[in-house]
Amino acid sequence: MIDLYYWTTPNGHKITMFLEEAGLPYRIVPINIGKGEQFAPDFLKISPNNRIPAIVDHAPADGGGPLSVFESGAILLYLADKTGRFLPADLRGRNEALQWLFWQMGGLGPMAGQNHHFATYAPEPIPYAIERYVKETSRLYAVLDRRLAGREFIAGDYSIADMACYPWIVPHERQRQNLADFPNLARWFAAIGARPATVRAYERARSVNSVQGMSEEAKRVLFGQDAGTLKSPPKA
């Protein structure tokens, strides 16, 4: 059994997508990040960066005690190694998939996240910031679109690279991107969205959190953090 410490964000969806694809038994432990639950001492023992997702594997391959993993990319890699699925076994294929996993972790996710923040959540519009991140998101979409030319998936067969990227494309309208401008990406996006495991993963998300939008209290909790936050966690 795997405990998944989760909230309904793109990084959270990556892990439910993998677990549903692999058919691994798991239990969702909701961590409502808008209420500051990510600062609970027990959660910080698992995820010291006070971010979701995180997992605890109660049956790790080494036969030892429960093993915890934080950071969504590390979790995907751990689960791929645990199951022997969704990551090529050969040297070149594995490295190709991992390059695109890290591309998402270091590029698509952070840049789209800043896009979301300045275009949707900032208390007042900052045109330069909005333009900066909308343009960079567009560039990254173009990189992925070019990669998918003549390919069904990002790195050979369906892999953790695809699972990492897909949830960050789901909010493309909020990111002010038109998928019609990226035909290869649009085809890939539709194919992954139609996978039964993807459908189940997003159904789980709706069962955990059906609230649309973000309250002012949640914005204060999420966007007001600094070094002192861990000493005096904010509460909604």
C-alpha positions in Angstrom: 0.0 0.0 0.0 1.2 3.5 -0.8 0.0 6.6 1.1 -0.3 9.6 -1.3 -0.2 12.9 0.4 -2.0 14.9 -2.2 -3.9 18.0 -3.3 -5.5 18.8 -6.6 -2.7 20.6 -8.3 -0.8 19.6 -11.5 2.0 18.1 -9.5 -0.5 16.0 -7.5 -2.2 14.8 -10.7 1.1 13.4 -12.0 1.1 10.8 -9.2 -2.5 9.7 -9.4 -2.0 9.3 -13.1 0.9 6.9 -12.5 -0.8 5.0 -9.7 -4.0 4.5 -11.8 -2.0 3.4 -14.8 0.1 0.9 -12.8 -2.9 -0.4 -10.7 -0.9 0.0 -7.5 -3.0 0.1 -4.3 -2.9 3.5 -2.8 -4.7 5.7 -0.2 -5.1 9.4 -0.7 -4.3 11.5 2.3 -5.6 15.0 1.5 -3.3 17.9 2.3 -5.4 21.1 1.9 -2.7 23.6 1.0 -5.1 26.5 1.1 -5.7 25.8 4.8 -2.0 25.4 5.7 -2.1 21.7 6.3 1.3 21.3 4.5 2.9 22.8 7.6 1.8 20.1 10.0 4.8 18.5 11.8 3.9 15.0 10.7 3.7 16.1 7.0 7.0 18.0 7.2 8.7 14.7 8.3 7.7 13.3 4.9 8.0 16.5 2.8 10.5 18.9 4.4 9.8 21.5 1.6 6.2 21.7 2.8 4.9 20.9 -0.7 2.7 18.2 -2.1 2.8 15.5 -3.4 4.7 13.1 -1.2 4.3 9.3 -0.7 5.0 6.7 1.9 5.6 3.3 0.4 4.8 0.6 3.0 6.2 -2.2 0.9 9.5 -0.9 -0.6 11.6 -3.2 -2.7 14.4 -3.5 -0.2 12.0 -5.2 2.3 12.7 -2.5 4.9 10.4 -0.2 6.8 8.1 2.4 5.2 10.0 4.7 2.7 9.0 8.3 2.1 9.6 10.3 -1.1 8.9 13.9 -1.8 9.1 16.0 -5.1 6.8 14.8 -7.9 9.6 14.0 -10.3 11.4 11.9 -7.7 8.2 10.1 -6.9 7.5 9.3 -10.6 11.1 8.0 -11.0 10.7 5.9 -7.7 7.4 4.4 -8.8 8.8 3.6 -12.3 11.7 1.8 -10.8 9.5 0.0 -8.3 7.1 -1.3 -10.9 9.5 -1.6 -13.9 6.9 0.4 -15.9 6.7 3.7 -17.8 10.4 4.2 -18.1 12.6 2.5 -20.7 15.0 0.0 -19.4 17.7 0.6 -22.0 20.4 3.2 -21.3 19.5 5.6 -24.2 15.7 5.3 -23.8 15.9 5.8 -20.0 18.0 8.9 -20.4 15.8 10.3 -23.1 12.7 10.0 -20.9 14.6 11.4 -17.9 15.7 14.5 -19.8 12.1 15.3 -20.6 11.0 14.6 -17.0 13.6 17.1 -15.8 12.6 19.6 -18.6 9.2 19.6 -17.1 10.4 19.9 -13.6 12.8 22.7 -14.4 11.0 24.5 -17.1 7.3 23.8 -18.0 6.1 23.5 -14.4 7.9 26.6 -12.9 7.2 28.8 -15.9 3.5 27.8 -16.2 3.2 28.2 -12.4 4.5 31.8 -12.6 2.1 32.3 -15.6 -0.8 31.2 -13.4 0.3 33.4 -10.5 0.7 36.7 -12.4 -2.2 36.2 -14.8 -4.7 34.9 -12.3 -3.7 35.3 -8.6 -1.6 38.5 -8.3 -3.5 41.2 -6.4 -2.9 43.6 -9.2 -1.9 43.1 -12.9 1.7 43.6 -13.7 1.8 43.7 -17.5 5.5 43.0 -17.8 5.3 39.8 -15.7 2.2 38.6 -17.4 3.8 39.0 -20.8 7.0 37.5 -19.7 5.5 34.3 -18.5 2.8 33.9 -21.2 5.6 34.2 -23.8 7.8 31.7 -22.1 5.0 29.3 -21.7 4.3 29.7 -25.4 8.0 28.9 -26.2 7.9 25.8 -24.0 4.7 24.6 -25.7 6.5 25.1 -29.0 9.4 23.0 -27.8 7.1 20.2 -26.8 5.1 20.5 -30.1 8.3 20.1 -32.1 9.3 17.1 -30.0 6.0 15.4 -30.7 6.2 15.8 -34.5 6.1 12.3 -35.8 5.9 10.8 -32.3 3.0 9.4 -30.4 4.6 10.2 -27.0 7.5 12.2 -25.7 10.0 9.5 -25.3 9.1 6.3 -27.1 6.2 4.5 -25.4 4.0 6.2 -22.9 6.2 7.2 -19.9 6.6 9.3 -16.8 7.7 12.1 -19.1 4.2 12.3 -20.5 2.6 12.0 -17.1 4.8 14.8 -15.8 3.9 17.2 -18.7 0.2 16.5 -19.2 -1.2 18.1 -16.0 0.6 21.3 -16.8 -1.1 21.5 -20.2 -4.6 21.0 -18.8 -4.9 24.6 -17.8 -3.8 25.9 -21.2 -6.6 28.4 -21.4 -5.7 29.9 -18.1 -2.1 30.1 -19.4 -3.4 32.1 -22.4 -2.3 29.4 -24.9 -4.3 28.1 -27.9 -3.7 24.5 -28.5 -4.7 25.0 -32.2 -1.3 26.7 -32.5 0.4 23.5 -31.5 -1.1 20.6 -33.5 1.3 17.9 -32.4 0.8 18.9 -28.8 -3.0 19.0 -29.2 -3.1 15.5 -30.7 -0.9 14.2 -27.8 -3.0 16.0 -25.2 -6.3 14.6 -26.5 -4.8 11.0 -26.6 -3.6 11.2 -23.0 -6.8 12.8 -21.8 -8.8 9.9 -23.2 -6.8 7.2 -21.4 -9.0 5.5 -18.8 -6.3 5.9 -16.1 -6.2 9.7 -16.7 -10.0 9.9 -16.5 -9.9 8.0 -13.2 -7.1 10.2 -11.8 -9.1 13.4 -12.5 -12.2 11.8 -11.1 -10.3 11.2 -7.9 -9.3 14.8 -7.9 -12.9 16.0 -8.0 -13.8 13.7 -5.2 -11.1 15.2 -3.0 -11.7 18.9 -3.9 -14.6 20.2 -5.9 -14.0 23.8 -5.1 -13.4 26.1 -8.0 -11.1 29.2 -7.5 -9.1 30.3 -4.5 -10.2 32.2 -1.5 -8.3 35.3 -0.2 -7.3 33.3 2.9 -5.8 30.6 0.7 -3.9 33.1 -1.3 -2.5 34.6 1.9 -1.4 31.1 3.0 0.1 30.1 -0.3 1.7 33.3 -1.5 3.0 34.9 1.7 5.6 32.4 2.6 9.2 33.2 3.5 12.0 31.9 5.8 9.9 32.5 8.9 7.0 30.5 7.6 8.3 27.2 8.9 8.7 28.8 12.4 5.2 30.2 12.4 3.1 28.6 9.8 0.2 30.7 8.5 -3.4 29.5 9.1 -6.4 30.2 6.9 
